């Protein structure tokens, strides 16, 4: 644990310093990042559309990623993610300026070659940091282990010794049952659709008849109510005049 707390800030220092320097000198950083910038612009439209149109803006964005990733790696927060992100900033940040095969001067060519090898070494160190699980099993290993244990428990829980054959048989039966259920469902749907048409027509006719009967009965009831009300009012007046 102590070794990681020392090694991570040392590895991150180079990227933090390089990012700050690129922000201070964006034109020089743009010249260094131009090979990577042009390479990304030549990619398919899905990738090229996400690249800034200006090479200096591209270099500044790369510098900000270097500073942010370096701070995360140095502080031990998301160190594996930060290391993987920083590995992707090496080529745009500096490797584009180490094209030693284009240098005519022999001494400068040797210096550029050495600088390129240094950047390659940094990528290797970042790859180690990205896969460093701090002594804990990786997620992939734990997932594979859990899958193996689950399969063994399922196989031993079966009543027969041929667990694989029984699992295959159960799977075939379940598949056949599902297929039969789907066919039965389709048959029921067809029968319902066949019966639904006549039933709807009958319901429509009966509804119209019931509406006519209700209208006729409603008129008769209204007349009867009026006659009863008139008779009641006449009787009430006769009793009042007595």
C-alpha positions as CSV (number, residue, x, y, z in Angstrom):
1,X,0.0,0.0,0.0
2,X,2.8,2.4,0.9
3,X,4.6,1.6,-2.4
4,X,1.5,2.5,-4.4
5,X,1.1,5.8,-2.5
6,X,4.6,6.7,-3.6
7,X,4.6,5.3,-7.1
8,X,1.4,6.8,-8.3
9,X,2.3,10.5,-7.6
10,X,5.7,9.9,-9.3
11,X,4.0,8.5,-12.4
12,X,1.4,11.2,-12.5
13,X,3.9,14.1,-12.1
14,X,5.1,13.8,-15.7
15,X,1.5,14.2,-17.0
16,X,0.5,17.0,-14.8
17,X,3.6,19.0,-15.7
18,X,3.2,18.2,-19.4
19,X,-0.5,19.3,-19.3
20,X,0.3,22.6,-17.6
21,X,3.1,23.3,-20.1
22,X,0.7,22.6,-23.0
23,X,-1.8,25.1,-21.7
24,X,0.9,27.7,-21.3
25,X,2.2,27.1,-24.9
26,X,-0.8,26.0,-27.0
27,X,0.8,26.7,-30.4
28,X,3.8,24.4,-29.6
29,X,1.4,21.8,-28.2
30,X,-0.7,22.0,-31.3
31,X,2.3,21.3,-33.5
32,X,3.1,18.3,-31.4
33,X,-0.4,17.0,-31.5
34,X,-1.0,17.6,-35.2
35,X,-0.1,14.0,-36.4
36,X,-2.6,12.5,-33.9
37,X,-5.1,15.2,-34.8
38,X,-4.9,14.6,-38.5
39,X,-5.0,10.8,-37.9
40,X,-8.3,11.2,-36.0
41,X,-9.7,13.5,-38.6
42,X,-9.1,10.8,-41.2
43,X,-11.2,8.3,-39.2
44,X,-14.8,7.5,-40.0
45,X,-17.4,10.3,-39.5
46,X,-18.6,8.9,-36.2
47,X,-15.2,9.5,-34.7
48,X,-14.0,12.5,-36.7
49,X,-17.1,14.5,-35.8
50,X,-16.2,14.3,-32.1
51,X,-12.7,15.7,-32.7
52,X,-12.3,19.5,-32.3
53,X,-11.9,21.4,-35.5
54,X,-8.9,23.3,-34.3
55,X,-5.6,21.5,-33.5
56,X,-4.8,23.9,-30.6
57,X,-8.2,23.2,-29.1
58,X,-7.5,19.5,-29.4
59,X,-4.1,20.0,-27.7
60,X,-5.7,22.0,-24.9
61,X,-8.4,19.3,-24.3
62,X,-5.7,16.7,-24.2
63,X,-3.7,18.8,-21.7
64,X,-6.8,19.1,-19.4
65,X,-7.3,15.4,-19.5
66,X,-3.7,14.9,-18.5
67,X,-4.0,17.3,-15.6
68,X,-7.3,15.8,-14.4
69,X,-6.1,12.2,-14.8
70,X,-2.8,12.9,-13.2
71,X,-4.5,14.4,-10.1
72,X,-6.8,11.4,-9.8
73,X,-3.9,9.0,-10.1
74,X,-1.7,10.9,-7.7
75,X,-4.5,11.1,-5.1
76,X,-5.4,7.4,-5.4
77,X,-9.0,8.2,-6.6
78,X,-10.1,5.9,-9.4
79,X,-6.4,5.1,-10.1
80,X,-7.1,2.3,-12.6
81,X,-9.4,4.4,-14.7
82,X,-7.1,7.4,-14.5
83,X,-4.1,5.4,-15.6
84,X,-6.0,4.0,-18.6
85,X,-7.1,7.5,-19.6
86,X,-3.6,8.9,-19.3
87,X,-2.3,6.1,-21.5
88,X,-4.5,7.5,-24.3
89,X,-3.0,11.0,-23.9
90,X,0.6,10.0,-24.4
91,X,0.6,10.0,-28.2
92,X,-1.4,13.3,-28.7
93,X,0.6,14.9,-25.9
94,X,4.2,14.2,-26.9
95,X,4.7,11.2,-29.1
96,X,3.7,13.2,-32.2
97,X,6.8,15.4,-31.6
98,X,9.2,12.5,-31.5
99,X,9.2,11.6,-35.2
100,X,12.9,10.9,-35.1
101,X,13.0,9.4,-38.6
102,X,12.2,12.8,-40.1
103,X,15.1,14.5,-38.2
104,X,18.1,15.2,-40.5
105,X,20.6,15.9,-37.7
106,X,22.0,12.7,-36.1
107,X,22.2,14.0,-32.6
108,X,18.7,15.4,-32.7
109,X,17.5,12.1,-34.2
110,X,19.1,10.2,-31.3
111,X,17.4,12.5,-28.8
112,X,14.0,12.2,-30.4
113,X,14.4,8.4,-30.5
114,X,15.2,8.3,-26.8
115,X,12.2,10.6,-26.0
116,X,9.9,8.3,-28.0
117,X,11.2,5.3,-26.0
118,X,10.5,7.1,-22.8
119,X,6.9,7.7,-23.8
120,X,6.5,4.1,-24.7
121,X,7.9,3.2,-21.2
122,X,5.3,5.6,-19.7
123,X,2.5,3.8,-21.6
124,X,3.8,0.5,-20.2
125,X,3.8,1.8,-16.6
126,X,0.3,3.2,-17.0
127,X,-0.9,-0.2,-18.3
128,X,0.5,-1.9,-15.2
129,X,-1.2,0.8,-13.0
130,X,-4.5,0.3,-15.0
131,X,-4.5,-3.5,-14.3
132,X,-3.3,-3.2,-10.7
133,X,-6.0,-4.6,-8.5
134,X,-4.1,-3.8,-5.2
135,X,-3.9,-7.5,-4.4
136,X,-7.6,-8.1,-4.9
137,X,-9.1,-10.5,-7.5
138,X,-10.3,-8.7,-10.6
139,X,-14.0,-8.4,-11.5
140,X,-13.6,-10.8,-14.5
141,X,-11.9,-13.5,-12.3
142,X,-14.6,-13.2,-9.6
143,X,-17.4,-13.4,-12.2
144,X,-15.9,-16.5,-13.8
145,X,-15.4,-18.1,-10.4
146,X,-19.0,-17.4,-9.4
147,X,-20.2,-18.9,-12.7
148,X,-18.2,-22.1,-12.1
149,X,-19.5,-22.5,-8.6
150,X,-23.1,-21.9,-9.7
151,X,-22.8,-24.5,-12.4
152,X,-21.3,-27.1,-10.0
153,X,-24.0,-26.5,-7.4
154,X,-26.7,-27.0,-10.1
155,X,-25.0,-30.2,-11.4
156,X,-24.6,-31.7,-7.9
157,X,-28.2,-30.9,-6.9
158,X,-29.6,-33.0,-9.7
159,X,-30.8,-36.5,-8.8
160,X,-28.9,-38.2,-11.6
161,X,-25.2,-38.5,-12.1
162,X,-25.4,-37.3,-15.7
163,X,-26.0,-33.6,-14.8
164,X,-25.3,-32.3,-18.2
165,X,-27.8,-34.6,-19.9
166,X,-30.5,-33.8,-17.4
167,X,-29.9,-30.1,-17.8
168,X,-30.2,-30.5,-21.6
169,X,-33.4,-32.6,-21.2
170,X,-35.0,-30.0,-18.9
171,X,-34.1,-27.2,-21.3
172,X,-35.7,-29.1,-24.2
173,X,-38.9,-29.7,-22.2
174,X,-39.1,-26.1,-21.2
175,X,-38.6,-25.0,-24.8
176,X,-41.2,-27.4,-26.0
177,X,-43.7,-26.2,-23.4
178,X,-43.2,-22.6,-24.3
179,X,-43.7,-23.4,-28.0
180,X,-46.9,-25.3,-27.2
181,X,-48.1,-22.5,-25.0
182,X,-47.5,-20.0,-27.8
183,X,-49.4,-22.1,-30.4
184,X,-52.3,-22.6,-27.9
185,X,-52.4,-18.9,-27.4
186,X,-52.6,-18.2,-31.1
187,X,-55.5,-20.7,-31.4
188,X,-57.4,-19.0,-28.6
189,X,-56.8,-15.6,-30.2
190,X,-58.2,-16.8,-33.5
191,X,-61.3,-18.3,-31.8
192,X,-62.0,-15.2,-29.9
193,X,-61.7,-13.1,-33.1
194,X,-64.1,-15.4,-34.9
195,X,-66.7,-15.3,-32.1
196,X,-66.3,-11.6,-31.3
197,X,-67.8,-10.4,-34.6
198,X,-71.2,-12.0,-34.3
199,X,-71.4,-11.2,-30.6
200,X,-70.7,-7.5,-31.3
201,X,-73.4,-7.5,-34.0
202,X,-76.0,-9.0,-31.7
203,X,-75.1,-6.6,-28.9
204,X,-75.5,-3.7,-31.3
205,X,-79.0,-4.9,-32.4
206,X,-80.1,-5.6,-28.8
207,X,-78.7,-2.2,-27.7
208,X,-80.8,-0.4,-30.3
209,X,-84.0,-2.3,-29.3
210,X,-83.4,-1.6,-25.6
211,X,-83.0,2.0,-26.4
212,X,-86.3,2.2,-28.3
213,X,-88.1,0.4,-25.5
214,X,-86.6,2.7,-22.9
215,X,-87.7,5.7,-24.9
216,X,-91.2,4.4,-25.2
217,X,-91.5,3.5,-21.6
218,X,-90.0,6.8,-20.6
219,X,-92.7,8.7,-22.5
220,X,-95.5,6.6,-20.9
221,X,-94.0,7.1,-17.4
222,X,-93.8,10.8,-18.0
223,X,-97.5,11.0,-19.0
224,X,-98.5,9.0,-16.0
225,X,-96.5,11.1,-13.7
226,X,-98.0,14.3,-15.1
227,X,-101.6,12.9,-14.7
228,X,-100.9,11.8,-11.1
229,X,-99.4,15.2,-10.2
230,X,-102.5,16.9,-11.7
231,X,-104.9,14.7,-9.8
232,X,-103.0,15.2,-6.6
233,X,-103.0,19.0,-7.0
234,X,-106.8,19.0,-7.7
235,X,-107.5,17.0,-4.6
236,X,-105.3,19.2,-2.5
237,X,-107.2,22.3,-3.6
238,X,-110.6,20.7,-2.8
239,X,-109.5,19.9,0.7
240,X,-108.2,23.4,1.3
241,X,-111.5,25.1,0.2
242,X,-113.6,23.0,2.6
